[in-house]
Amino acid sequence: MATTTTPLPTTRAYADPSSTSARLFKQAQAVMPGGNSRTSVFMAPYPPYASEGEGCWVLDVDGDRRLDLLNNYTSLIHGHAHPAITAAATRRLARGASFPMPTPEEVELASLLVERLPAVDQVRFTNSGSEAVMMAMKAARGFTGRPKIAKFEGAYHGSYDYAEVSLGSTAENWGPLAEPASVAYSRGTAPSVLADVVVLPFNRPELAARLIERHARELAAVIIDPVPNRVGLMPATPELLETLRAVTAAHGILLIFDEVISFRIGYHGAQGHFGARPDITALGKIIGGGFPVGAVGGRAEVMAVFDPRGGTPIVPHAGTFNANPVTMAAGLAGMRLLDAASFQKMDDLAGRLRDGLAACFKDAGVEGSVTGVGSLFKIHPSSHTLVDYRSSRPDAEEAARLDRIVRYLLDHGVLLSTTGLGCLSTPMAEPEVESFLEVFTAALAAERGAAP
Ligand SMILES: Cc1ncc(COP(=O)(O)O)c(C=O)c1O
């Protein structure tokens, strides 16, 4: 049965030099460096400013409405302003936003997470995924008494120094595949950090195992996002996950899963989806109902490093807004809405979306491909086989193509990441997917016209 769609309108009001977005950006530049407080939301010459959101739609301050396929970088799994989440947060807010005391809400959300995640016995809350990763790494060092962390080349785990290593490696500095170089992400990284990070090639289990074994005596943990966005959003192979589990267990190294994004691929998280059992899990994004959040969880024996009973813990962990009750109440409402049926619906819809995008590339004769798992998808401006960071990193021409496509989408009613990342939310259905595919078809037609 054909699905009827409403064509999405042009959404370029922000681009007018006299627009409200232009005025706000001018003001912002005077008080924030580059007018920006979050690198990932900048776009040249300036971005449209958001005004409000409802369901899977976002209105900008210049009156244009876009289909939101980014959902604040995958965190809004129920889209914007879901009535149940709004009610839970405002009900809690009216009774006080934060206290120097624990609240009942944190116990409830912790219980839900422990019940859903097979490898998590206990959990602690933070205010971001970056902090969750940082505490996961500190827990691993505290538990093992070892200094080093191994991570995969190109993988994003937030802004903790050790997590940023080799996030932006290039062909000029990444070294041999069998032994990727530890490359500073910015001049803000101290050289001592690089010495304590072992960089592994993604989806090359034998090479990764060899490097882990070589550094085993100094390694506290290996961290992996099993569906790493910046590596290309290709899932880790079963061989890689099995190898990591075996080699870390053999050497007393902890295995950390970063599920800050990938928790959204299934009711039992990425660990449920892949049948894996990490020692520590870092969470964030969807568990906060749209509010700032993170969490670190794991085996009780490992989580005991945070236990304050009996004096200073092995790894102390404070934080003024940790487990604040507004986030906890919103997160609890959002997580309770996420039942097995909602995952199934998003999986089916995302499958249709990924197939549709791949067909668009083929029909248009434009180089491109699509990766993703569950409700996540990523558009690549190349058609070659994607295995790891090196193969999925676009060259200059490919990057320019992706940029043109994403900008076309932005100007024609669709919000997507500048890196091609997108995701579904529970308010979406077939008509939204079909509308997106129509705009995408038009974007590729424009691209064919624009291509040199
Ligand atoms: C896989 C992964 N880990 C960690 C983080 C950091 O989370 P936050 O932005 O909440 O600090 C992110 C953020 O995008 C992420 O994608």
The ligand as a Gaussian input file, in Angstrom:
#p B3LYP/6-31G(d) Opt

LIG

0 1
 C       29.670000       7.013000      22.345000
 C       29.721000       8.269000      23.160000
 N       30.317000       8.264000      24.351000
 C       30.360000       9.354000      25.126000
 C       29.788000      10.529000      24.723000
 C       29.849000      11.748000      25.601000
 O       28.590000      12.059000      26.083000
 P       28.247000      13.578000      26.524000
 O       28.138000      14.392000      25.259000
 O       26.951000      13.457000      27.256000
 O       29.372000      14.031000      27.370000
 C       29.138000      10.579000      23.495000
 C       28.503000      11.833000      23.028000
 O       28.074000      11.979000      21.916000
 C       29.115000       9.424000      22.677000
 O       28.536000       9.447000      21.473000

